[in-house]
Amino acid sequence: PLELIHRDATTPGAAQELLRDVRVSALIGVFAPRRAAQVARQAAAAGVPFVTLAGGLGGNSRWILRVAPSLFARIDALVQRRAAQVPRPKVVLLTPEGRFGQLAQGAVARSLQPRGGKLLRVLRYPPRTRSFVPLAKRLAAVSGVDTVFVVDRARRLALIAPALAQAGLWSRPSGARAPRGSRAIALLATAEGASQRLLRSAGRYLQGALLAPGFYPDEEAPKGPGPLLRNFRQAAGRAPGLVDALAYDAVVAVRAALQAGARTPAAIRAQLSKNDPQGLTGTLRFDAAGRRATAPALYQVMGKRLKAL
């Protein structure tokens, strides 16, 4: 019973037309936060679920459902996994300067606190930094560190990991040894935009690293969505990215609600808090506040692969 109707989100009045004239049962899309906030207000006023792709969209309307896992949710999942490996991890955070870095620091500290972990140091850098050797040397001088947390994009992680190794800090799986004369550390990273390019450029320095990029297109996973991802590549000429995966998952969630018998907007919204279909970015269920109610997908660098955990 699913019919998809497409409109350009930048066209004035597009959402209002769908809500008022077409009378859709749900809205999906809009990655840009400012435009998403405008559509969210219109959907809430109409009493129609809006499954948004925008990360960090505010508001407390029950009609807004955020399919993108939040930064805190991804950080918390990484810290939880690390705390299961070693009690009370001792962490140094690497993150860009500015508001994003402040949010990252608050999220890491908040996640460590109930698990007995300690944030030893926060090292910030200008967002356009290309050389991390001096910063890595400062990090290596911090006493007692066993975990390095990089809250930044994958392309920055590809520069940071070799600098850490040069400073004598090698990412290794739990219990594995580092090269002679170096220390083994656990490396955690949000690594947004992780792809095969990251593994090709810095894979040897990332062994055992735990990543939470939101989505990674693993076409070779034996039980994963490999055929779907390969079909996408054939049609689009590239691997799907995070926005593509979130859009796909938003449709999966609404379709599951329809298949469960929901027909009205209110029934679809209620069903989205009960169903738990599997999407490309993990299990899809939303809480009463419209947040993802399931843990984000985590990946670990193992050899030449980024393996889903």
C-alpha positions in Angstrom: 0.0 0.0 0.0 3.0 2.3 -0.4 3.1 5.1 -3.0 6.1 7.4 -3.1 5.5 11.0 -4.3 8.6 13.1 -5.0 8.9 16.9 -4.6 12.0 19.1 -4.5 12.4 20.4 -1.0 13.8 23.7 -2.2 10.6 24.5 -4.1 8.5 27.0 -2.1 5.3 25.4 -0.7 6.3 21.8 -1.7 5.7 20.3 1.7 2.5 22.3 2.2 1.2 21.0 -1.1 1.9 17.4 -0.1 0.2 17.9 3.3 -2.8 20.0 2.2 -3.6 18.9 -1.3 -2.1 15.4 -1.7 -2.9 14.6 1.9 0.1 12.3 2.4 0.3 9.9 5.4 4.0 10.7 6.1 6.8 12.9 4.9 10.3 11.7 4.4 13.5 13.6 3.6 15.1 17.0 3.9 18.7 16.7 5.0 19.5 20.5 5.4 18.7 21.4 9.1 17.2 24.8 8.4 14.8 23.5 5.7 14.0 20.4 7.8 13.0 22.6 10.7 10.5 24.5 8.5 9.0 21.2 7.2 8.9 19.8 10.7 6.7 22.7 11.9 4.3 22.2 8.9 4.1 18.5 9.5 3.4 18.9 13.2 0.7 21.5 12.5 -0.9 19.0 10.1 -0.5 16.0 12.4 1.6 14.0 9.9 4.8 12.0 10.8 7.9 13.6 9.4 10.8 11.2 9.1 13.7 13.6 8.8 17.2 12.8 7.5 18.6 15.9 9.3 21.0 15.2 12.2 20.5 17.1 15.4 17.1 18.6 14.5 15.6 20.2 17.6 12.0 20.4 18.8 9.9 18.2 20.9 7.0 17.4 18.6 5.9 13.8 18.6 5.5 14.0 14.8 9.2 14.5 14.2 11.2 11.3 13.8 14.9 11.5 13.5 16.3 8.6 11.5 19.9 9.7 11.8 21.6 8.5 15.0 22.7 11.4 17.1 26.3 12.3 17.8 25.8 11.5 21.5 24.2 8.1 20.6 27.2 7.1 18.5 29.7 8.4 21.1 27.9 6.6 23.8 27.8 3.3 21.9 31.6 3.5 21.4 32.3 4.3 25.0 30.0 1.4 26.1 31.9 -1.0 23.9 35.2 0.2 25.2 34.1 0.0 28.8 33.1 -3.6 28.3 36.7 -4.3 27.2 38.5 -2.5 30.0 37.0 -1.1 33.2 37.3 2.7 33.7 39.0 3.6 30.4 41.4 6.6 30.5 40.6 8.7 27.4 42.3 11.5 25.5 39.9 13.3 23.1 41.0 14.7 19.8 38.4 17.0 18.2 38.2 20.2 16.1 38.0 23.6 17.7 34.6 25.4 17.8 31.1 24.5 18.7 31.3 21.0 17.3 34.3 20.2 19.5 32.5 21.6 22.6 29.6 19.3 21.9 31.9 16.3 21.4 33.7 17.0 24.7 30.4 17.2 26.6 29.1 14.0 25.0 32.3 12.0 25.8 32.4 13.3 29.4 28.7 12.5 29.9 29.1 9.0 28.5 32.3 8.2 30.5 30.9 9.3 33.9 28.5 6.5 34.6 31.0 3.9 33.5 33.8 5.1 35.7 36.0 6.3 32.8 38.1 9.4 33.0 38.7 12.1 30.3 42.4 12.8 30.9 42.9 15.5 28.3 41.1 17.3 25.4 43.3 18.3 22.5 41.7 20.5 19.9 43.0 21.6 16.5 41.9 24.0 13.8 39.3 22.4 11.5 41.7 22.6 8.4 44.7 21.0 10.1 46.7 18.8 7.8 49.6 17.7 9.9 49.0 16.1 13.3 52.5 15.1 14.2 53.0 17.8 16.9 49.6 17.1 18.4 50.3 13.3 18.5 53.6 14.0 20.3 51.7 16.0 23.0 49.2 13.1 23.3 52.0 10.6 23.7 53.3 12.5 26.7 50.0 12.2 28.6 50.4 9.7 31.4 48.1 6.6 31.7 46.2 7.0 28.5 44.8 3.7 27.1 42.1 5.1 24.8 42.2 7.8 22.1 38.9 9.1 20.9 38.8 11.0 17.6 35.5 12.8 17.1 35.9 14.0 13.5 35.4 12.8 9.9 37.1 9.8 8.3 39.3 12.0 6.1 40.8 13.6 9.3 41.1 10.2 11.0 43.2 9.1 8.0 45.7 11.8 8.9 45.6 11.4 12.7 46.2 7.6 12.8 49.6 7.6 11.1 50.7 10.6 13.2 49.8 8.6 16.4 51.8 5.6 15.1 54.8 7.9 14.4 54.5 9.2 18.0 54.6 5.6 19.3 50.9 5.0 19.8 49.5 2.1 17.6 45.8 1.2 17.4 45.5 -2.5 18.2 42.6 -4.9 19.1 42.1 -5.5 22.8 45.0 -7.6 24.1 47.2 -7.3 21.0 50.7 -6.0 21.1 52.1 -2.9 19.4 55.3 -2.9 17.3 58.5 -3.0 19.4 59.2 0.4 21.1 55.6 1.5 20.8 52.4 1.3 23.0 49.1 -0.3 22.0 46.1 1.9 22.4 42.4 1.5 21.7 41.3 3.9 19.0 37.6 5.1 18.9 36.3 7.4 16.2 33.0 8.7 14.8 34.7 8.7 11.4 31.8 10.2 9.4 32.1 9.3 5.7 34.1 6.1 6.3 34.8 4.3 3.1 37.4 2.0 1.4 39.5 5.1 0.9 40.1 5.3 4.7 41.2 1.6 4.8 43.5 2.0 1.8 45.2 5.1 3.1 45.5 4.4 6.8 44.3 0.8 7.4 47.5 -0.5 8.9 47.4 2.2 11.6 43.7 1.5 12.4 43.8 -2.2 13.3 41.2 -2.9 16.0 39.8 0.6 15.8 36.1 1.0 16.7 34.1 3.3 14.4 30.6 4.7 14.5 30.2 6.5 11.2 26.4 6.1 11.0 26.7 4.0 7.8 29.4 2.1 5.9 28.6 0.5 2.5 30.1 -3.0 3.0 29.4 -4.7 -0.3 31.3 -7.9 0.7 29.5 -8.7 4.0 28.4 -12.4 3.7 25.0 -11.8 5.3 24.6 -8.1 4.6 22.9 -6.0 1.9 25.7 -6.6 -0.6 23.4 -7.1 -3.6 21.4 -3.9 -2.9 24.6 -1.9 -2.5 26.1 -3.3 -5.7 22.9 -2.5 -7.6 23.1 1.1 -6.3 26.7 1.4 -7.4 25.7 0.1 -10.9 22.9 2.6 -11.2 24.5 5.6 -9.6 28.2 5.0 -10.5 29.2 5.2 -6.8 28.7 3.6 -3.5 25.7 4.9 -1.4 26.5 7.5 1.2 24.9 8.3 4.6 22.1 10.4 3.1 21.2 7.6 0.6 21.2 5.0 3.4 19.0 7.2 5.7 16.5 7.9 2.9 16.3 4.1 2.2 15.8 3.4 5.9 13.1 6.0 6.3 11.1 4.3 3.6 11.7 0.9 5.2 10.4 2.2 8.5 7.2 3.7 7.1 6.6 0.6 4.9 6.9 -1.6 7.9 4.3 0.5 9.7 1.9 0.1 6.7 2.5 -3.6 6.5 1.6 -3.8 10.2 -1.9 -2.4 9.3 -1.4 1.3 10.1 -3.2 3.6 7.6 -3.8 7.0 9.2 -1.0 9.3 10.1 -1.6 8.8 13.8 -1.5 5.0 13.5 1.7 5.2 11.4 3.3 7.3 14.1 2.3 4.9 16.8 3.5 1.9 14.8 6.9 3.5 14.3 7.5 3.2 18.1 6.6 -0.5 18.0 8.2 -2.0 14.9 11.9 -2.8 14.6 12.7 -3.5 11.0 16.3 -3.8 9.9 17.7 -1.1 7.7 21.1 -0.2 6.2 22.0 1.9 9.3 20.7 -0.6 11.9 17.4 -1.5 13.6 14.7 1.1 13.1 12.6 2.0 16.1 11.7 5.4 17.5 10.9 6.4 21.1 8.1 8.7 22.2 10.3 11.8 21.6 11.0 10.7 18.0 14.7 9.6 18.5 16.2 6.4 17.3 15.5 4.0 20.2 18.1 1.4 19.1 21.9 1.5 19.4 23.8 2.8 16.4 25.8 0.4 14.2 29.4 -0.1 15.2 32.3 -1.3 13.0 35.8 -2.6 13.7 38.8 -2.4 11.4 40.0 -6.0 10.9 42.7 -6.5 8.3 41.5 -4.8 5.0 37.9 -4.8 6.1 35.6 -2.6 8.2 33.4 -5.3 9.8 30.0 -4.6 11.3 29.8 -5.7 15.0 
